[in-house]
Amino acid sequence: MMTKKVYIIHENDDWTVHLTKRLDELNIPYESWHLDEGIVNLNEAPPEGIFYNRMSASSHTRNHRFAPELATAVIDWLEFYGRKVLNGSNALRLEVSKVKQYTQLEKYGIRVPKTVAAVGKEQIMEAAKALNKVPFITKHNRAGKGLGVQLFFSLEALQEHLDKPTFEDSVDGITLVQEYVQSPDSSITRVEFVGGEYIYSVRVDTSEGFELCPADACQIGDLYCPVGEEPKDLLKFRIYDNPRTELIGKYKQFLKGNDIDVAGIEFIVDAEGTVYTYDVNTNTNYNSDAEELEQKFGMLELAKLLGRELEKLNEPVEK
């Protein structure tokens, strides 16, 4: 009989190695399914095991254009055969569509920025007119790390951007035009959940731009202060006590209602104290400096969760 194991569905080894190290530490058997390309034989049953999906919406930036589509087919196959998939098909649908994220967040009473979706350059301009808010931002419906985010202070500036040969469309063709929410201290908060349970919040300094990612693999140069060499407040990513318990409770309801097991949810607070949630990342990553400082480790908690699910699968069935 083959040993049951954890299967990791992904397309980026740099983001997965931190999890596999933790699985090794805990002696949890696993196998990596790197789905940049492959086949899905619908006529054969998949192996027994626990499957964890960490497919990324930004896969196309690593030349893995169709990895999410392949992962969708694989997960549909797994779920058809009754396999346990953490962050299954519904979670993947949210990962690759901010429109889906926003509609579901609002369903659970969570405020999101006013947004208009458009396909086509002329329609992007019409969307900006319909939004009727200045300044505003554009962003890709399917993206990651803040890719494609642009800030505009006028319709004329947007038209100039659209006319440039360097204009980059969203990989799925859908561009979002969204009200710009400004943080007085140039920060956002990312709230991390594992197994649907809250583990911690991290404050992110966004003063240097939109393209931010808490994973070590996304760090650039010396922008990130090494632990022990700089004061705590100078860290770009810093874990803190989040007082917004009501919001965390709504996030938990949202995750449960959408069958999302692991996620990082991001919000921003404006000068009036209004909270806007603007991103759900089901391929969440963690910053090692911030975690080391507070001795809280997201990948360790995730590895423990996968281990518990595998133990349940291995428990003998009572007759």
Secondary structure, DSSP 8 states (H G I E B T S, - for coil): ----EEEEEES-HHHHHHHHHHHHHTT--EEEEETTS----TTS---SEEEEE---TTGGGGT-TTHHHHHHHHHHHHHHTT-EEET-HHHHHHHT-HHHHHHHHHHTT-----EEEE-SHHHHHHHHHHH--SSEEEEESS-STTTT-EEESSHHHHHHHHHSTT----TTS-EEEEE----TTSEEEEEEEETTEEEEEEEEE-TT-S----SGGG--TT-S--TTTS-GGG-SEEEE----HHHHHHHHHHHHHTT--EEEEEEEE-TT--EEEEEEESS----HHHHHHHT--HHHHHHHHHHHHHHHHHS----
